[in-house]
């Protein structure tokens, strides 16, 4: 059995935020969920940031959390990519 992967606190925070984003998509209408999920994947993949660029990672986390708060609003029913 392989040893468990050791992650830094920041790495774990990013992973937890990614999961939180996907959980938020479950609150959206079923017919639009796939677009929200694609949006989440796209946002995480579009930003190629070095693991050692802590300032940018922290900035992107703060920005992403504000964006999640906005998109989690029940009034937001659909998203266009």
N, C-alpha and C positions, 0 to 999 in steps of 0.2 A: 504494500500500500504506500502511495506517495505521501510525502509530508504535506500538511496543509499549507496553502499559499499565505505568506505573510504580507499584509498590505499596510501601507502607511495610513494614518488617520485621514489624510486628504483623499487618498485613493478610495477608501471605504465610504467617505462622504459622497464622492461622485457616484459610486455604485448605488448607494442608497437613494440618491436623488433620481437616478435613472429609473429605479424601481418605483419611486413615488410618482414620477411622471406617467409611467405605464398604468399604475393604479388609478390615476386621475382619468385616464381615457375610458375606464370602465363606467364612469358616471355620465358619459356622453351617449346620445342616441345610438342604438345598435347599427343603424345604416351608415353612420358617419364615423364610427370607431376606427375603422381601418385607415381613414385619412388622418385622424389624430395620431394614431400609432406610427404611421409613415412620417408624419411631421416630427415626432419625437426622435425617431431613428435618424432622420435627416439632420436635425439640429446637432445631435451628438457626433455624427460622422463628418459634418462640414467643417468643423473646427479642429484642424490638426494642430494640436498643442503638445509641445515636448513635456514629458513627465516632470522634468526639472524646472519648468516655468511656473513656479508656484503663484506668483502674482497674477498671471493671466488666468490660471485655473480658478483661483479664488474669486476673481472678477467675474468670470463666466458663470460660476456657481451662483453668485449674488444676482446676476442678470437673469439667469435661468429661473431662479426662485421667484423673482418678480413676474416673469413671463408666465410661469406656472400658476401663480395666484390669479393673474388676469384671465388665462384660458380656462381655469377651473370654475369660473363663474357659471352658474346655471343658465344665464342668458346667452352664453356662447354655445350654439348648437352645432356649428359646422366650421370647418377650416379649409382653406384652399391653398394648395401648394404652389 
